Amino acid sequence: MEGKLSPGPGMPASEVAAHQSARIHQAMIEIVAQRGYDAVKVRELVHLAGVSSRAFYEHFESKENCFLRTYELVARPAVRQLIAAQAGEGDWRERPRLIFSAFARELEGAPDRARLALVEAYAAGPAALELARRTEGTFEAMLAESFARAPGGIPVPPMIIEGMIAGVGKVARGRLLSGREGELAALNEEMMEWALSYPGKHADELADLDLQLVWRDTRLQPLIDSGGAGGGEAEFETGDRALILSSVAKLTATTTYSNLTASAIRRGAGVSRKAFNSHFEGVEDSFVATMEQRTAAVLAQAARAQAAGSTGSGGLYRAISALCDEIAADPLLIGICLSDDFRSDSTGSRVRARLVAAVADQLSDGASPSGSASALIMEASTGASWALFHHHVIRALAHSSPQVAATLAFTALAPVVGAGDATMAIRGEHGPA
């Protein structure tokens, strides 16, 4: 990092202030890249930047404010580079390729900056997440314009474009986190093959398909009510343990995990301290057990729905529909997926990560049960599907019952079986088998 500047003859205070601000931004980038946003401390920032705490607070209101402004400093020129990379290109197929190539170069040339923008911004609080989503929106608009420039225009629903950007982001984050960002340039052709599997007339059918319900038979109805917040085929619990699990579920659905207490759980369950301690070591243990029970119930229902499909692809569509329905019926799972109350290394964060991984595995296995699709295609498709599931199912449940199962299934299936076969399989599940 450059040497410290002080005001003096010929050194305007404004220049010193600009230099200090730049050093603090660079310190933020370096610390975040090494240890993540949660590890950043103002005292460490000022030490690395070679400025005083007073100087820091003259430039920034807080650590969060410093991060947000650093994000904008990183993201804005990167966006301009990507816009410039495809400006003037007349071939609509070539424009996404040029965008991805420029994106890969940006990541390879400045991995620390990329980690701040593509990884840590999604874990640095609501304001940072909003900035990251705004940047995603810029990329989505850029991609939509590319397809619109095709002769006659290529129909691509906005949600599919959103999934495409999310899939690219998933691949990029995976390479960044493993120090393999240099691989991205070599993945250009395969990523374009993946992206271009979506646009076309079949994607245009999704709005109608999403409005139709998947035909069900009685085998897919909930078998038990596990505590009044969703159902499923989970291990049957009885006695005090069942009462405690039900109490944890109800309390977590109406408050935050950090506010859970053993006394509140016992009161809700109507059990004694001795009874609680005979089953669980504490709040954390009971919370983990409750989440494992609920997750198992949801995945069991999804697996049963998948088995009822008339084809493998149709089964995945049924499984996604079941996931949407089951999570919609379970306030606990909705709350866990949406909660910002977990530290990155907390029990709640780990439990949520297991839930996400389990759903992603189901999507991946259902889309390519024989493993015929490449690992990269599955990585991108699963990332796209999960992002859409989280944005348009989990977050929408607070306001309405989402109808996006066909779009989610198409996102997972089109790169593997083709867009036409994907929509045919989805349509085939809308009547009695």
Sequence and secondary structure as in RCSB ss.txt:
>XXXX:A:sequence
MEGKLSPGPGMPASEVAAHQSARIHQAMIEIVAQRGYDAVKVRELVHLAGVSSRAFYEHFESKENCFLRTYELVA
RPAVRQLIAAQAGEGDWRERPRLIFSAFARELEGAPDRARLALVEAYAAGPAALELARRTEGTFEAMLAESFARA
PGGIPVPPMIIEGMIAGVGKVARGRLLSGREGELAALNEEMMEWALSYPGKHADELADLDLQLVWRDTRLQPLID
SGGAGGGEAEFETGDRALILSSVAKLTATTTYSNLTASAIRRGAGVSRKAFNSHFEGVEDSFVATMEQRTAAVLA
QAARAQAAGSTGSGGLYRAISALCDEIAADPLLIGICLSDDFRSDSTGSRVRARLVAAVADQLSDGASPSGSASA
LIMEASTGASWALFHHHVIRALAHSSPQVAATLAFTALAPVVGAGDATMAIRGEHGPA
>XXXX:A:secstr
       BTTB HHHHHHHHHHHHHHHHHHHHHHH GGG  HHHHHHHHT  HHHHHHH SSHHHHHHHHHHHHH
HHHHHHHHHHHTT   TTHHHHHHHHHHHHHHHH HHHHHHHHTGGGGS HHHHHHHHHHHHHHHHHHHHHHHTS
TT     HHHHHHHHHHHHHHHHHHHHTT GGGGGGGHHHHHHHHTTS STTGGGHHHHHTS     GGGS S B
SSSS B S     HHHHHHHHHHHHHHHHS GGG  HHHHHHHHT  HHHHHHH SSHHHHHHHHHHHHHHHHHH
HHHHHHHT SSHHHHHHHHHHHHHHHHHT HHHHHHHH     TTSHHHHHHHHHHHHHHHHHHHHH TT  S H
HHHHHHHHHHHHHHIIIIIGGGGTS    HHHHHHHHHHHHH HHHHHHHHHHTSS  
